[in-house]
Amino acid sequence: MTKQTRDDSMQAFMPTPTYTLPSWNPEEDQDPINWLRLMDITSHDYPYIIALLENTCRNWASQLPSTLASYRAEWFVTDSAGEFVKSGEDSPPPETERTFVEMTRRCLKENQVVISRFPGGFCVAAPVLTRHTAELFAVLGCTIRGPETAADFAESWVVMAAQFFKTCFYKEFEAMFISDLLHVQKLAKREEYRRSILFQVIQELHDKKDVDSVLTEVFGRIAGLFPEADVELLMSQDYLSRDPRVKSLQLQEARDSICARAFMEGVPLRSGNGEGGGEDCLEIAVPLVGKQGVYGVFHLVMPPGDVEEVDLQLVSMLADTAGSAFESAKLYEQSNLLVSELRLINELTKRLNQSLRLKEVFKFATEELLSIFRAEFCCITQLDKEGEVFEVMASNVPALSKAFFSKDYGFSGLVLNTREPVILSDYKAYGKVSSKLMDETDSRSLIVAPLIVRGEGMGAIMLAHRAERFFSYENYRLLQVLSSHIGLAIANASLHAEVQRMANHDMLTGLYARHYLDDRIQSFQKRDEGGSLIIVDIDLFKQVNDTYGHQIGDKILKQVCSIILRTVRKTDIAARWGGEELAIYLPGADIHSGYQIAEAIRLQVAAECEPRVTVSCGIAEWNQESDKISVESLFYLADMALYKAKKNGRNQTQIGLSPEGEGER
């Protein structure tokens, strides 16, 4: 074969380098394979096609006919840089490898088929050109041991083998391209699915107004992504959920655990799946993060599997979205709770201020506290006037009714000393402070708040329940607010009672005032069958003031009042009627009983007062048979009897009778 004939044969197997790459128009050509055939590699791809060349070598060698088998042919392939492409076969002998290297260099330099003869054979190297631009991207060569006459045939066969290698290469290239397209399409679909899930979750979560609904939605989404996973949420705060999958995160007990680390670092973590320790399960910890901090950790445990990084990113994005939704729902619940608390405080304050009677305030406060906090037991204590002992003012525990304790005793003493409220989840495990309330009721949970008004401690409120961990932090905080309002209501009622007491009592003697006595006699006359009135007057009291002075006069007046209070019954009412005149009403007593009490007072005054003074007494009585039943008529009769005692020489007791009675007498 001549050189011209050989060149023509080469052109039959190699495309011309004048081909341009058109774009595929689906309206003109409905076959997308045509568009695929237009794909080609460039010089920029050469460093990355080694694996593709190796696969092509294996497939090409398995399909190549054994036409040159009788000539002991040895094939080789190099890339565009002259590096041998390994196809799984043994390396050629050194002398053959040198021949291959030399032929490859010539072929790369001349960019055409080259042939070299050596004793007993020859070597042929043919360039492998790209599909459209005819750029050399590989070299296919072969050494043939045989007669000179076989050279032309062998050259043509190597050229055809190179063309077949090119065909095999582009099949591999197209298969790889389609595989990449399918992989990209798969990733795109997965990404679209993830985005769809994330969009749905964002819509669903931000429509939720309560925390439990938010967490339930997230649990459902994670279960949909990882059906075989065991999922739980470890919360770091005081949050009670009805969902058993929500548990408490114990940071102190497991600082090195994956959940504790994820919480502290605020990033998703994974372990297992054969990493490092050969664990037989995959463990994932994803923090529940909001704008204000980390609230907990989603903990997933599943069998080892194909969990990609994008899956973890999706779970992390779900957790971030859930964290924001959790925060919003928590704030919504807290705002609703705050509104409810404000309404409760307003209503409680209004109802507390409706009554200024201290007993009613204590009773109402106890009933409301038991209802609001669903507590089983309540106890309200108050310091006495001297501030030395606590008195139980109200309690639904009979053993504590009207009990007294020292000012340092129990939780009442503790909160008043510290001015801080107390919450206990388990009283029996606490063991630092003794409490009769807790011991008598066998309670475990307790909240205590001090009653502080204008900076002064005046008592304490204690609420108890027999269950452990019954009261929440919200209960603890609410009781602090309510205690200030209750304390103010108690202080107002106490102040009103004190003002009322001062208005109803004479400041000098400590006896009741005249208007109080008049009101009480009127009320007694409406319900009793009868009663007696004694008017006591200190004899010659003006002379005592003139002789000893008004201070001694006041002292004598106080002495006489002390004798009266010591002599009369607890049910009797002693009042300062005016000046040195004193009045004593004896409910239900007849005139004879009144006379005995008056005489006892008169005799004690004469014996005990210093300087010596005497008193005169006038007595009157009333009963349902009297013609005139009134306070004025009763005082008139007693005053007339007193006038009679004064006229008859003083230091005596006279009985006042109606005109009809005097006539009969």
C-alpha positions in Angstrom: 0.0 0.0 0.0 1.4 3.4 -1.0 1.5 6.4 1.3 -1.3 8.1 -0.6 -3.5 5.0 -0.3 -2.7 4.9 3.5 -3.7 8.5 3.9 -7.0 7.9 2.1 -7.7 5.0 4.4 -7.0 7.1 7.4 -9.5 9.7 6.2 -12.2 7.0 6.0 -11.9 6.4 9.8 -11.4 9.9 11.2 -13.9 12.8 11.1 -12.9 16.1 9.6 -12.0 18.9 12.1 -14.4 21.4 10.4 -17.5 20.3 12.2 -19.4 22.9 14.3 -21.7 22.0 17.3 -25.3 23.1 16.6 -27.9 23.5 19.3 -30.8 21.1 19.6 -34.3 22.4 18.7 -37.0 20.0 20.1 -39.5 21.4 17.6 -37.4 20.4 14.6 -36.0 17.1 16.0 -38.1 15.1 18.4 -35.3 12.7 19.2 -33.3 13.9 22.2 -30.6 11.3 21.4 -29.5 13.5 18.5 -28.8 16.3 21.0 -26.9 13.9 23.2 -24.7 13.0 20.2 -23.7 16.6 19.8 -22.1 16.6 23.3 -18.3 16.5 23.2 -15.3 17.0 25.4 -12.7 19.8 25.2 -9.1 20.2 26.3 -10.4 21.5 29.6 -11.8 18.0 30.3 -8.7 16.0 29.6 -7.3 16.0 33.2 -10.6 14.5 34.4 -11.3 11.7 31.9 -8.8 9.2 33.2 -11.4 7.0 34.8 -13.5 7.3 31.7 -10.6 6.1 29.6 -9.9 3.2 31.9 -13.5 2.0 31.6 -13.4 2.4 27.8 -10.2 0.3 27.7 -11.9 -2.5 29.5 -15.1 -2.5 27.4 -13.1 -1.9 24.2 -10.7 -4.8 24.8 -13.6 -7.2 25.6 -15.3 -6.4 22.3 -12.3 -6.1 20.0 -12.1 -9.0 17.4 -9.1 -11.2 17.6 -8.0 -10.5 14.0 -4.4 -9.9 14.9 -4.2 -12.8 17.4 -1.8 -14.8 15.1 0.6 -11.9 15.1 1.1 -11.6 18.9 -0.3 -8.1 19.0 0.2 -6.0 22.2 -2.1 -3.0 22.7 -1.6 0.2 24.7 -3.5 3.4 25.3 -2.3 6.8 26.6 -4.0 10.0 27.4 -3.3 13.4 25.8 -0.3 13.9 28.2 1.3 10.6 27.2 0.5 8.8 30.4 -0.4 5.1 30.1 -4.1 4.3 30.8 -4.4 1.2 33.0 -7.0 -1.3 32.0 -6.3 -4.0 34.6 -3.7 -5.8 32.6 -0.1 -6.4 33.6 2.5 -3.7 32.7 4.4 -4.4 29.4 8.1 -5.4 29.5 10.5 -2.5 29.8 11.7 -2.7 26.2 8.1 -2.7 24.9 7.1 0.2 27.2 10.0 2.2 25.8 8.7 1.6 22.3 5.2 2.6 23.4 6.5 5.8 24.9 8.5 6.7 21.8 5.5 6.0 19.5 3.2 8.0 21.7 5.4 11.0 21.6 5.6 10.9 17.8 1.9 10.5 17.5 1.2 13.4 19.8 3.7 15.6 18.0 2.6 14.7 14.5 -1.1 14.3 15.3 -1.4 11.4 12.8 -0.8 7.7 12.5 2.8 6.7 12.9 4.5 3.3 12.3 7.9 2.1 13.4 9.7 -1.1 12.4 12.0 -3.2 14.4 13.5 -6.7 13.8 10.7 -9.2 13.6 7.8 -6.8 13.8 6.6 -3.2 13.8 4.6 -0.8 16.1 1.6 1.4 15.0 0.2 4.3 17.0 -3.0 6.1 16.0 -4.5 9.3 17.5 -8.0 9.2 19.0 -9.7 12.5 18.2 -12.7 14.2 19.7 -16.1 13.9 18.1 -16.5 17.3 16.5 -13.3 19.4 16.9 -10.9 16.5 16.1 -8.6 17.3 19.0 -6.4 14.5 20.1 -7.4 13.3 23.6 -5.8 9.8 23.5 -3.4 7.5 21.6 -4.1 3.9 20.7 -1.0 1.8 19.8 -0.1 -1.8 19.0 3.1 -3.8 18.5 2.8 -6.6 16.0 5.4 -9.4 15.5 5.2 -10.6 12.0 6.4 -10.3 8.4 6.8 -6.9 6.6 3.9 -7.7 4.3 1.5 -7.4 7.2 2.4 -3.9 8.0 -0.2 -2.2 5.8 -3.0 -4.5 7.0 -1.9 -4.0 10.6 -1.9 -0.2 10.2 -5.4 -0.2 8.8 -6.6 -2.5 11.6 -5.1 -0.2 14.3 -6.8 2.8 12.7 -10.1 1.0 12.7 -9.4 -0.2 16.3 -8.8 3.5 17.2 -12.1 4.5 15.7 -13.8 1.7 17.6 -12.1 2.9 20.8 -13.5 6.4 20.1 -17.0 4.9 19.7 -16.7 3.0 22.9 -15.3 6.1 24.7 -18.3 8.3 23.6 -20.7 5.6 24.6 -19.1 5.7 28.0 -19.2 9.5 27.9 -22.9 9.6 27.0 -23.7 7.0 29.6 -21.8 9.0 32.2 -23.5 12.2 31.0 -27.0 10.6 31.3 -26.1 9.2 34.7 -25.0 12.7 35.8 -28.2 14.2 34.4 -30.3 11.5 36.2 -28.4 12.1 39.4 -28.8 15.9 39.1 -32.5 15.3 38.4 -32.8 13.1 41.4 -31.0 15.7 43.6 -33.3 18.4 42.1 -36.4 16.3 43.0 -35.1 15.7 46.5 -34.3 19.3 46.9 -37.8 20.2 45.6 -39.3 17.7 48.1 -37.2 19.2 50.9 -38.2 22.7 50.0 -41.8 21.7 49.8 -41.7 20.0 53.2 -39.9 23.1 54.6 -42.5 25.4 53.1 -45.4 23.3 54.4 -43.8 23.1 57.9 -43.2 26.9 58.0 -46.9 27.4 57.1 -48.1 24.8 59.5 -45.9 25.8 62.4 -46.5 29.5 62.3 -50.3 28.8 62.3 -50.0 27.0 65.6 -50.8 29.0 68.7 -49.9 26.5 71.4 -46.5 24.8 72.1 -47.8 21.2 72.1 -49.2 21.6 68.5 -45.8 23.0 67.3 -43.9 20.1 68.8 -46.4 17.5 67.5 -46.1 18.9 64.0 -42.3 18.7 64.1 -42.4 15.1 65.5 -44.7 14.1 62.6 -42.4 15.7 60.0 -39.3 14.1 61.3 -41.1 10.7 61.5 -42.0 11.2 57.8 -38.4 11.8 56.8 -37.0 9.0 59.0 -39.7 6.4 59.6 -37.3 4.0 61.3 -35.9 6.6 63.8 -36.8 6.8 67.5 -37.3 10.5 68.1 -37.5 12.4 71.4 -37.2 16.0 72.5 -35.0 16.8 75.5 -36.1 20.2 76.9 -33.9 22.3 79.1 -36.5 24.4 80.8 -39.5 24.0 83.1 -41.9 22.8 80.4 -44.5 20.1 81.1 -45.9 18.3 78.1 -48.5 15.6 77.7 -46.4 14.1 74.9 -44.2 11.2 76.3 -41.6 12.0 73.7 -40.8 15.3 75.5 -38.3 14.7 78.3 -36.0 16.7 80.5 -32.4 17.4 79.4 -30.0 16.6 82.2 -26.9 18.6 81.5 -25.2 17.9 84.8 -25.4 14.2 84.4 -24.2 13.8 80.8 -22.0 16.8 79.8 -20.1 14.6 77.2 -23.2 13.2 75.6 -24.0 14.2 72.0 -27.3 15.9 73.2 -25.5 18.0 75.8 -22.8 19.0 73.3 -25.4 19.9 70.7 -27.2 22.0 73.3 -24.1 23.8 74.5 -22.6 24.3 71.0 -26.0 25.1 69.3 -25.1 23.0 66.2 -26.4 19.6 64.9 -24.1 16.6 65.7 -24.1 13.0 64.6 -22.3 9.9 65.8 -22.3 6.2 64.9 -22.9 4.7 61.4 -19.5 3.1 61.5 -17.6 6.4 62.3 -14.7 6.0 64.5 -16.1 3.5 67.0 -18.1 1.1 64.8 -21.4 1.8 66.5 -24.3 -0.3 65.2 -26.7 2.7 65.1 -26.8 6.3 63.9 -27.4 9.0 66.5 -28.3 12.5 65.6 -28.8 15.5 67.9 -30.3 18.7 66.5 -30.8 21.7 68.8 -34.2 23.5 69.0 -32.9 27.1 68.6 -34.9 30.3 68.7 -33.9 33.9 68.6 -33.5 34.1 72.4 -31.5 30.9 72.9 -31.5 27.1 72.7 -34.6 25.5 74.3 -33.8 21.8 73.8 -32.5 19.1 71.5 -34.2 16.7 69.1 -32.6 13.3 69.6 -32.8 10.7 66.8 -31.6 7.2 67.0 -31.9 5.0 63.8 -30.3 2.0 62.1 -27.2 2.8 60.0 -28.2 3.9 56.6 -27.7 6.3 53.7 -28.3 9.6 55.6 -26.8 12.4 53.6 -25.6 15.7 54.8 -28.6 17.5 53.1 -30.9 15.4 55.2 -29.2 16.7 58.4 -29.5 20.2 57.0 -33.2 19.7 56.4 -33.7 18.4 60.0 -31.6 21.4 61.2 -33.8 23.8 59.2 -36.9 22.1 60.6 -35.5 22.5 64.1 -34.7 26.2 63.5 -38.2 26.8 62.2 -39.7 24.9 65.1 -37.5 26.9 67.5 -39.0 30.2 66.1 -42.5 28.8 66.1 -42.0 27.4 69.7 -40.9 30.9 70.8 -43.9 32.5 69.1 -46.3 30.0 70.6 -44.6 30.4 74.0 -44.9 34.1 73.9 -48.5 33.8 72.8 -49.3 31.5 75.7 -47.4 33.8 78.0 -49.3 36.9 76.8 -52.6 35.1 77.2 -51.5 34.0 80.6 -50.5 37.5 81.5 -53.8 38.8 80.3 -55.6 36.2 82.4 -53.4 37.0 85.4 -54.1 40.7 85.0 -57.9 40.0 84.9 -57.6 37.7 87.8 -55.6 40.3 89.8 -58.1 43.0 88.9 -61.0 40.9 89.9 -59.4 39.6 93.1 -58.4 43.1 94.1 -61.8 44.4 93.4 -63.5 41.7 95.5 -60.9 42.0 98.3 -61.5 45.8 98.5 -65.3 45.3 98.7 -65.0 44.3 102.3 -63.0 46.1 105.0 -63.7 43.4 107.6 -60.5 41.6 108.4 -62.0 38.2 108.9 -63.9 38.4 105.6 -60.7 39.4 103.8 -58.8 36.4 105.2 -61.6 34.0 104.4 -62.1 35.2 100.9 -58.3 35.2 100.2 -58.0 31.6 101.4 -60.9 30.4 99.2 -59.6 32.2 96.1 -56.1 30.9 96.5 -57.2 27.3 96.8 -59.3 27.7 93.7 -56.7 29.6 91.6 -53.7 27.3 92.3 -55.8 24.1 92.7 -53.9 23.6 96.0 -55.2 21.3 98.7 -54.2 23.3 101.7 -53.8 27.0 102.5 -52.5 28.9 105.5 -52.2 32.6 106.0 -50.2 33.8 109.0 -49.8 37.4 110.4 -47.3 38.9 112.9 -48.8 40.3 116.0 -48.6 44.0 116.9 -45.3 43.5 118.8 -43.9 41.4 116.0 -42.9 38.5 118.2 -45.2 35.7 117.1 -47.1 34.5 114.1 -50.8 33.9 114.4 -52.7 31.7 111.9 -55.4 34.0 110.6 -57.0 31.7 108.1 -56.5 28.0 107.1 -58.5 25.0 105.9 -56.4 22.8 108.2 -58.3 22.5 111.5 -55.2 21.7 113.5 -53.8 25.1 112.6 -56.8 27.2 113.5 -55.8 30.2 115.7 -52.3 28.6 116.3 -49.3 30.7 117.3 -45.7 30.2 116.3 -42.5 32.1 117.0 -41.4 34.7 114.4 -38.5 32.5 113.3 -40.5 29.3 112.9 -41.0 27.4 109.7 -41.3 28.8 106.2 -43.2 31.9 107.4 -40.1 32.9 109.4 -37.8 32.0 106.5 -39.6 34.1 103.8 -39.9 37.1 106.1 -36.2 37.0 107.0 -35.1 36.6 103.4 -38.0 38.6 101.9 -38.0 36.0 99.1 -40.7 33.5 98.1 -40.0 29.8 98.3 -41.0 26.9 96.0 -40.5 23.2 96.9 -41.1 20.2 94.7 -40.6 17.7 97.5 -40.7 18.8 101.1 -39.6 15.4 102.4 -36.5 15.5 100.4 -35.7 19.1 101.4 -35.5 18.5 105.2 -34.0 21.9 106.1 -37.1 23.7 107.5 -39.8 22.1 109.7 -43.5 23.0 109.0 -46.5 22.0 110.9 -48.7 22.6 107.8 -46.6 20.1 105.8 -46.4 17.6 108.6 -50.1 17.7 109.5 -51.2 17.3 105.9 -48.4 15.0 104.6 -47.9 17.4 101.7 -44.9 17.3 99.3 -45.3 20.4 97.2 -45.2 23.9 98.6 -45.1 27.6 97.6 -44.7 30.4 100.1 -44.8 34.1 99.6 -44.2 36.8 102.2 -46.9 39.5 102.9 -44.9 42.7 102.6 -46.6 46.1 102.7 -44.7 49.4 102.4 -41.4 47.5 103.0 -42.5 45.8 106.2 -43.2 42.1 106.6 -46.6 41.4 108.1 -47.1 37.7 107.4 -46.9 34.9 104.9 -49.1 32.8 102.5 -48.5 29.1 102.2 -50.1 26.8 99.6 -49.5 23.0 99.8 -50.3 19.8 97.8 -49.7 16.2 98.6 -48.4 15.5 95.1 -44.7 16.0 94.2 -43.8 18.8 91.7 -47.3 20.0 91.7 -46.7 23.8 91.4 -45.0 25.3 88.4 -42.8 28.3 88.0 -45.8 30.3 86.7 -47.7 29.5 90.0 -44.6 30.6 92.0 -44.5 33.9 90.0 -48.2 34.5 90.2 -48.3 34.0 94.0 -45.7 36.7 94.4 -48.0 39.1 92.5 -51.1 38.1 94.3 -49.4 38.2 97.8 -48.7 41.9 97.4 -52.4 42.6 96.6 -53.6 40.4 99.4 -51.2 42.0 101.8 -52.4 45.4 100.8 -56.0 44.3 101.3 -55.2 42.9 104.7 -53.3 46.1 105.6 -56.3 48.2 104.5 -58.7 46.1 106.5 -56.4 46.2 109.5 -56.0 50.0 109.2 -59.8 50.3 108.8 -60.3 48.2 111.9 -57.8 50.3 113.8 -59.4 53.5 112.7 -62.8 52.1 113.6 -61.5 51.0 117.0 -60.0 54.4 117.6 -63.3 56.1 116.6 -65.2 53.8 118.9 -62.9 54.2 121.9 -62.0 57.1 124.2 -58.3 57.8 123.8 -57.7 58.6 127.5 -59.5 55.8 129.3 -59.6 53.1 126.7 -63.4 52.7 127.2 -65.8 52.8 124.3 -67.1 56.2 123.1 -70.7 57.3 123.8 -71.9 56.9 120.2 -70.7 53.4 120.1 -72.6 52.6 123.3 -75.7 54.2 122.0 -75.5 52.1 118.8 -75.0 48.9 120.7 -77.8 49.5 123.1 -80.1 50.1 120.2 -79.1 46.8 118.6 -79.5 44.9 121.9 -83.0 46.4 122.4 -84.0 45.0 119.0 -83.2 41.4 119.9 -82.9 41.0 123.7 -85.6 40.7 126.3 -84.1 43.3 128.6 -80.9 44.9 130.1 -79.5 47.3 132.6 -77.5 50.6 132.5 -75.2 51.9 135.1 -73.9 55.5 135.2 -70.9 56.1 137.4 -69.8 59.6 138.4 -66.6 60.5 140.4 -67.6 62.6 143.4 -66.2 66.1 143.7 -64.0 65.5 140.6 -63.6 69.3 140.0 -62.0 69.7 143.5 -59.6 66.9 142.7 -58.4 68.7 139.6 -58.2 72.0 141.4 -56.3 70.4 144.3 -53.9 67.9 142.5 -54.0 69.2 139.0 -55.4 67.7 135.8 -52.7 65.1 135.4 -53.7 63.5 138.7 -57.3 63.9 137.7 -56.6 61.9 134.5 -54.8 59.3 136.6 -57.8 58.9 138.9 -60.1 58.6 135.9 -57.9 55.9 134.5 -57.9 54.0 137.8 -61.7 54.1 138.0 -61.9 52.8 134.4 -59.5 50.0 135.1 -61.6 48.9 138.1 -64.7 49.0 135.9 -63.1 46.8 133.2 -61.9 44.4 135.8 -65.3 44.1 137.4 -67.8 43.8 134.5 -68.3 40.8 132.3 -66.8 40.4 128.8 -70.2 40.9 127.2 -70.7 44.1 129.1 -70.0 47.4 127.4 -68.2 50.2 129.3 -68.0 53.7 127.8 -67.0 57.2 128.8 -70.3 59.0 128.8 -68.8 62.5 129.3 -66.2 64.2 131.5 -65.9 62.1 134.7 -69.2 60.3 134.0 -68.9 56.6 132.9 -71.7 54.3 131.6 -71.9 50.5 131.6 -74.5 48.5 129.7 -75.3 45.0 131.0 -77.0 43.0 128.2 -79.7 40.7 129.6 -79.1 41.7 133.2 -81.9 42.8 135.5 -81.8 45.7 138.0 -80.7 43.6 140.9 -77.6 42.2 139.0 -76.8 45.7 137.9 -77.0 46.9 141.5 -74.5 44.3 142.7 -72.0 45.2 140.0 -72.4 48.9 140.7 -71.8 48.4 144.4 -68.7 46.3 143.7 -67.3 49.1 141.6 -68.1 51.7 144.2 -66.5 49.8 147.0 -63.3 49.0 145.0 -62.9 52.6 143.9 -63.2 53.8 147.5 -60.6 51.2 148.6 -58.0 51.3 145.8 -57.9 54.8 144.2 -55.0 57.1 145.2 -55.7 59.9 146.1 -58.8 58.7 147.7 -62.0 59.4 145.8 -65.6 58.0 145.8 -68.1 57.4 143.1 -71.9 57.6 142.9 -73.9 55.2 140.7 -77.3 55.4 139.1 -79.0 52.3 137.6 -81.9 51.8 135.2 -83.3 48.8 133.4 -85.6 48.1 130.5 -87.6 45.1 129.3 -90.2 44.3 126.7 -93.0 45.3 129.1 -91.7 48.8 129.4 -93.9 51.6 128.0 -91.0 53.4 126.3 -88.1 51.3 125.1 -85.4 53.7 123.8 -81.8 54.6 124.5 -82.9 58.1 125.6 -85.4 56.9 128.1 -83.0 54.4 129.6 -80.3 57.1 130.0 -82.8 59.5 131.5 -83.8 57.0 134.2 -80.2 56.2 135.1 -79.3 59.9 135.1 -82.1 60.6 137.5 -81.0 57.8 139.8 -77.4 59.3 139.7 -78.8 62.7 140.6 -80.6 61.2 143.5 -77.4 59.6 144.8 -75.6 62.9 144.5 -78.4 64.7 146.4 -78.5 62.1 149.1 -74.8 62.6 150.0 -72.8 60.8 147.3 -70.7 57.6 147.5 -73.9 55.5 147.0 -75.9 53.6 144.4 -79.5 54.5 143.5 -82.0 52.7 141.3 -83.9 54.7 138.8 -87.6 53.9 138.4 -90.3 55.1 136.0 -92.9 57.5 137.4 -95.4 54.6 137.4 -93.0 52.5 139.4 -92.5 55.3 141.9 -96.2 55.6 142.4 -96.5 51.9 143.1 -93.6 52.0 145.5 
